[in-house]
Amino acid sequence: MQMRPWTAVLALLALAVSACGSEITEAGPSGSTDDTEPSDQPDLKAALLAIENQAKYKASDWGYIAIDQETGEVLVAQNPDKMFDPGSTMKSFAVTAALDAYGDDFKITTPVFRAGSVSGDTLNGNLILVGSGDLSFGLRAQPDGSLFYESLPEIDHSYATLGLPGAVEPPGDPLAVLDQFAQKVKAAGISHVSGDVVIDDRLFTPIEWPDGLVSPIWVNENLIDIEVSPGSAAGQPTTIDFRPKTASYTVETRATTVGASGSTQLFATEPTPGHIVVEGTIAAGSTPTLVVREITDPSAFARTAFIEALQRAGVTVTASPTGPNPASLLPPKDSYQPADQLAEHTSASLAAYVQLIMKVSYNRGADLMTCLVAVKSGSTDCEEGLVAEVKNFTELGVSKEAVFPFDGAGSNDQNRSSPRALATLYRNATATPYAQALFDSNPILGKDGTLANVLTDSPAAGKAHIKTGNRVVGTAAQQLIVLGNSLAGYVEGKSGRQFTVMVAMDNMPLPSVIEFTKVTEDQARMVELMQQAF
């Protein structure tokens, strides 16, 4: 399956190359509804309107709202109840629901069990790795317990579908946890497995959402990372290196080196199952460029990788290392006994996952949060997680008629939210136990994440913790349109006043990808104007 080329990838490309307790109501945590009209701010409104009235936005609608965090007073607003296609600010609803369901300090445990008896050094039965929804599975882990995330102009590898400049591999060995599991199996006295190795992927039913497949088991975040290096001159062969290396995949380069002034545009296809081909062009003299391909069968891939890890540890397995995951060999769900557990990996905290997802706008990660929320509600159907999201945001005082989620990431263009809904969500979340985790997760204007290189010299830099959202799509005729663009989160005003904000815009014809950076910058300027006004 080829990952989708048109979505927030375009926006990230543009930004990367730019130089620049009680019941809660919609008004607030006190339980009383505040219908206060916006403060009279003619100078602020005129300045905001000047941005909106640029010729490039003549086909667009705008909406915004700023709400005082303490009092619930609406400080300034325009079309606050109009619904927009918000893009990735919809992730705010997915991660908030996950934080509410599990708590910000929740950690995922991934165990390995034996099913069968041990005679001497032989397991007469199967090894079972239970997929538990651990996105990083050891990748990105930092000594302080956090997870590494990229800040623009560096781009997370989950967006490296078109050989984007600045895309990088996250740190860590994607096979390290499997090697640790294998060593623990060996340490338990097992040197031979006469049965099979099975991945238990029954935590939830894998689902294909707009950004790809979401599964209970993740190895290298279910991506093959391929680093492409140019030849020394135009026409010279390209070379590649890739990870993780297993018997599941072979990778070949057919990409060509072009002149130093030529363009780099790379993509990976899978013409036959398990064989990836890199095509396109890369400029001579350029640094190696990362391109990725999504793993099509995560359970089969994880099984092969685990068997090979066992082999490296000196544990032989009778079954073939390649082929489909033999799910029919799994015991009844939830029948595992503690005495049969051989190994276990514990993840970083949910707060660390939420920070990763929000800082880099990790699409499949946000979809995973929705799946895990479904599991917490007792379902294996990820779409039930959307039901739980609606329940969560209504309990936080957001109108049920103001938000319509169709996925966790915000990549389905049927998604809708009003400015008031997101500003209210953020404001009322300050009364929850996970308030700090949510605050810390948002990109910081001019400092990190997807806003690291936006308005770096602004007086508002460092004062706005706001999630970015965008939906940019292209037609077969090479037309581009911004279906929606938004910013939402927390702002500390010039006076020290704390308020929540959402700025949204829809339907802007886009002359070129590079022009998109100016849209986000314009919205950031609007946030700056609000920050300076209050």
N, C-alpha and C positions, 0 to 999 in steps of 0.2 A: 504494500500500500504506500503510495507516495504522499507525503505530507503536503498540506495545502499551501500553494504559493501565495495566495492573496489573503491577507488578513492583517493582523498586527505586525506581521513580518515586514510589510512595506513601511509601516510607521517606524519600526525599530531601525530599519535601514536608513531612513531619512534622518532620524535622530543620531544614529551612529556616525554619520558623515557630516553632521552639522558642526559648526564651530561653536555654536552656542550651548432586691427584696420585695418592694411593693409593686403594684401594677404600674406599668409605664404607659403613658399616652403619647400621642404624636408630638405634643408640645414639650414633654420633658418628664423627668423621673418623679415629679411631685404628685402625679395623678390628676392634675388639673389641666384642662385644655387652655392654651394661650393663643388667642387669635389676634395678638398685637399686630397692627399694621407696620410696615417697614418705616424706619426712621426717615425723616426728610433729609435726603442727601443729594441735592441737585447737582453739585459739582462732581460727586462720584458717579452718579448716573450718567451725566454728560460724557465723562471720560470713558466709561464702559461702552456707551452707545457709539462713541467715535471708533472703537475697535470693531464693533459689530457692523458698522456702516461702510466698511471698506468694500470696494467694488467686488472683490472676489467672493464676498458672502451674500451677494444680492439674492441668491436662491435659497439661502439658509434661514433656519429659525434658531433663535437663541433662548436659553433659559438659565437662570442662576438664582441662588439664594445663599444668604449668610445668616446663621442663627447663633445668637449669644449662647455660649455653652452653659452659663450659670442660670440665666433668667428665662431662656427660651424666646427672647425678643427677636423678631425678624429685623435684621439690621438693614438689609437691602435685598430686593427681589425683582425678578422679571420672569414671567411665565413659570412660576415655581411648581405648578401642578401639571404642566404639559409633559407628556411622556416622550422620551428620546430613546434611540438605540445607543446605549451608553458604552458598549464595548466592555473593556476589562474592569471598569469600576464595578461591574456585576460580581466580580470575584469577592467583593466586600461582603455580599450576602452569603456566599459559600463558606468563606473562612469563619465568619461570625457564627454561622450555624454549627460548624465543626468545633469551634472553641466552646460554644455553649454546651454541646453534647458531651464532650470529652474532658474539657478543662485544659488550660494552657500548658500544664506540666505533664500531660499524658504522654506516655512513650509506648511505641509499638514493639512488641516482642515477636520475633520470628523463630520458631523452634524446628528442630529435626528430631524425628522419632524413628525407632525401629519397630517393624511389625513382623514378628517371628522370633524364633528361639536362636540362641547362640550356642554353637558347639565348638569348643576350642576357640579358634580365631575366625570362625565362619558364621555369618548371619544367614540362617536358613529362612529367608524372607526378604522383605523390602525395606529400604530407607525412604522416609517420607519427609519432605521439606514442606512446611505449611506456610503458604503465602498469606501474609497478614496486612498487606497494604502499605509496606514501608517503601516510600518513593526513592529515597537515596540508597538504602541498603548498604550503608558504609561509605558511599561516595560523598564528597564535600565535607565530611566530618572534621571539625576544628578542635584543638585541644581544650578550648573553653566550653565545649558542648554546643556551640553554634554550628550552623551550616553555611558554607561558603556561598556567596551569591555575587554575580557580576554587576558592575555599574557601567552605564554607557560612558565612553564609546565601546567598551567590551560588551558583547552580546552572549547570552546564554546559549549553550549548544542546542537546546530544544528549538531554537529559531534558525539553525544553520542549514536550512533546507535548500537554499539557493546559493551556497557559498558566500554568504554575506561577509563583508569586511568587518573584522573585529570579533567574530564568533570564536569562542574558546572552549576547550574541554575543561570541565570542572576538575579540581584536584582530587587525587585519590586513586586507588587501584580498584576498578569495578569488580574484580574477582576476589578481593581480599577476604570478604566475609565467607565466601564459599570455601576458600582455602582454610580459613579458621574452622569452619564446620568439619571439613575433611580431616584436619589434624585431631579434632576432638573425637571423631569416629575412630580413628587409628588409636588414640590414647585410651579409648574404651575397650581395647583389645580386639577390635574387628579389623582383620586384614583382607577379608574376602566377603563379598555379598553375592550369595548364590541366586538371589531373586532379581529385583529391579530397583530403580530409583524413580520415585514418583513425586510430582509437585501437586500438593493439595491446593487447588485454586478455587475452592468453593465458598470463600468468604463472601463474595458477591459475584454476580454474573458479569463477565467482561462485557464492556459496552463500547461501541464505536460512536464517539461524539465528533463534532466538527474538526477537532484538532488531532484526532487519532484514537487509538485503542487504549482503554483504561482497564487495567488488570490488577488482580491481587498480588502478583509477583512482578518485581522490577529488578533487572540486572542492568547496570549502566543506564538506568532510567529508560530501559527498553529502546535504546538507540545504538546503532553502530556509528562511531565517530571515525571519520576518514579525513586525514590530513593530506592535502595535495600540495606538492612542491613543483614549481615550474622548472623547465630545462634552462640551460644557460643562455639560450637565444631562441628567437622565433623558429618554430619547426622542430625544436628538440623535444625528446620524450619527457613526459611528466612522470613523477614518482609518487608513491603513496605509502602511508603507514596508517594502520587502523587499530581500533580497540573496541570491545574486547575480542581477542582472537580465540575462536572455538571451531570445532568441526562443523558447526551449523552454517557458517557463512564463508564464502570466498569473495574477495574484492579485486576488481580489475580496473585499471584506468585506461580510458580512451580519450581523456582530455588532452587538448593540444596547447602548446606554449605559443603565445602570440607576442608581438613586440611590446617593449616596455610601456608604450603609450596606449596599448590596447586594453580592452576591458576584461575583467575577471568575472566570469559567470559560470558557475559549476552546479551540477545537479546529479543526483544518484538515482538510478533505476534498478529494478530487479527483474530482468527479462525472463529468468527462470528461477524457481524457488531456491533460495539459499545462495544465489550468485548475484552480487551487486556490481554494477558497472557505473563508473564515474565518467561523465561526459561534459563537454563544454570547453571553455577557454580559461587560461590563467596567464597573466602578464609576466613576461620575463623580468627577473630582478625583484619580483614581489616576494613578500614573506609567505610561508606556507598558509594555505587557506583551508578552513574546516568546512566539511559538508557532512550531513548525517542522513542515515536511512533508518526508518522505524522498523523495529523487529516485529514481524507479522504474527508470530506465535510465541508469546512470552513464556508460557509454561514449558513448551518443548525446548526453547532456548535455555531456560534456567536448568532444566534437567540435564541437557548436554554439558553445560558449564559445570554443574555440580559433579557429574560423573568424571569429567576430566580433572577436577580439583581432587577428587578421591584418588585418582590414578597418580597424581603428583605426590600425594601423601603416602603412597604405597598401599592403597586399598584397591583391590581388583574387583570388578563388577562383571558378572556373567552376561548381563544384558548389553545389547549394542548401545553405544553412547548417543547415537543419532536416532531420529525417528520421532513419532508423536509421543506426547505424554500419556502413559498408560493409566488414565484416570479410573478405569474399571477395577484396578487393583486397590483402590482406596478403601479403607475400613469405613464403617458408619461415621458420619460427621459427629464431632465432639465425643468420640469414644477413646481418644488418646489417654493413656495412663502416665502419670508422672514418672513412674519407674522405667518407662520405655524412652524417656527423653534423653538424647545424647548430646545436644548442643542447643544454644539459644543466642540470638543477637538482639540487643536492645537499641532502639533508635534514639535519635535526638528528640527533644521535646516537641510537642505539637506547636508551641510558640515559635520554635526555630523553623519548622516546616512552613508555617504561615508567613514568616518573614521572607523566606526564600520565594514563595509563591507570589507574594505581593511586590517585592522589590524588583524581580525580573519579569513579572507578569507571566508566570509559568502556567500555561493553559491546561495541560493534562494534569498538572498538580492540583489545580483548582477543581477540575472534574473529579479527581480522586477524593478530594474533601467531600464532595457531594455524595459519592459512593459510600464513604465511611460514615457519613451522617445517616444514610439509609440503613447501614448495618446496625448502627446504634438504635435505630427505631424498630429493629427486628426483621428487616427485609433484606433480601439479596438482590433486589431490583434497584439499580442506581437511581432511576427516576423517582423512586419514593423519597430519595434524599431531597429532591426539589419540593416535595410536599412538606418535609420537615423544615426546609428553609423558609417557606411561606409562614409556617407556624411560628418560627423563631422571630422573623422580622415583625410580624403582627404583635407578638408579645413585647417587642421593643417599641411599640407605638407607631409603626409604619402602616399606613392604610393598605389593606389587601388589594385595593383597586389601583394602587400606585406603582406596583412592581409586578412584572410577569417574567419569571425565570424559566428558560428552556434548556439551559445547561449550566454548569458550574463556572465555566471560564468567561462567559460573555461573548462567545464566538458565534452563537446562533443569532442571526439578524432578526429573529422574532422577539428577542429579549427587549424589555422596555422597563424604564424607571424614570420617575420624575426627579427634578432637583430636590424638592422637599423631602422625598423619600430617603435619598442617600444622606442628606445632611441630618435628617432626623435619626437615622440609624446610627450614624457616628456620634451624634450628641448623646443619645440615650444609652449607647454602649458604654459611656463613661461611668455608669452606675453598676456595671457588671464586674464580676471577679476577673475577667480577662481584659479589662480596659487597657492596661498597660501593654499587653501583648499586641492588641490591635493597633494601638497608637504607634508602637515601635516598628510595626510591619510595613507601614506606608513609605514609599520613596520620599526623600527629603529634597525639596526644591533646591537645585544648585549644588547638591552634595552627594547623593547616591542613588542607586537603582536606576529606574527609567527616567529620572529627572536630574541625573548627575551633571549633565552638560547643558541644562536649560537655566538661563538667567543666573549664571554663577556670580555675577557682580551686582545682583539686585539687592536692595535693602531687605527684601523678603527672603533671600536665600537663607536656609537653615531655620526659617520660621514657619514653613508650611510643610506638614506631613500629609501628602495627598497622593491618592492612587490615580494613575493614568488609565485612560480607556480610549480605544479607537477602533473603528471598523472602516478599513479602506479596501475597496474591491475594484477589480478591473474587468473589462469586457473583452470579448474576442477581438474587438476592433482597437484594442490598446487604449481605451478610455479608462480613466480613473475617477472614482468618486468617493468622497468621505461620507459614509452613511451616518456616522456619528462619532463625536469626539468629546471627551469629558475629563474633568478633574474633580475629585471629591475627597474630603478628609478634614484635617484639623489645621487651624491657623492661629498663630499668636500675633495679635495686632501690635502696631507700633507702641501703643499705650500699655501693652501687657494684657489687653483684653483677649480672652480665649473664645474662639467661635468655630463652628463647623460650616463647611461650604460645599456646594456643588456648582460647577459651571458646565453647561452642555450646549452642543451645537449639532445640527444635522444638515445633510444634503448640500455638500459643497463640491462642485466639479473641480478636479485637481489637474493642473496642467502637467505636472511631473511628480515623481515620487519625492524628489528633493524638496519640493514646495511644501510638503506636509509638515516639516519641522516648524514652519512659520505658524501653522494652526495651533500646535501645542504651545508654542511661545506666546501667541496672542492670548490664549486662555490663561497661561501663567502670568501674563501682564495684568489680566483682570484680577487674578488673585492678589498680585502685588498691589494694585490700586486699593483693593479692600483692606489688605494688611496695613497699608499706610494710612488709611482713613480712620481706622478704629484702634 
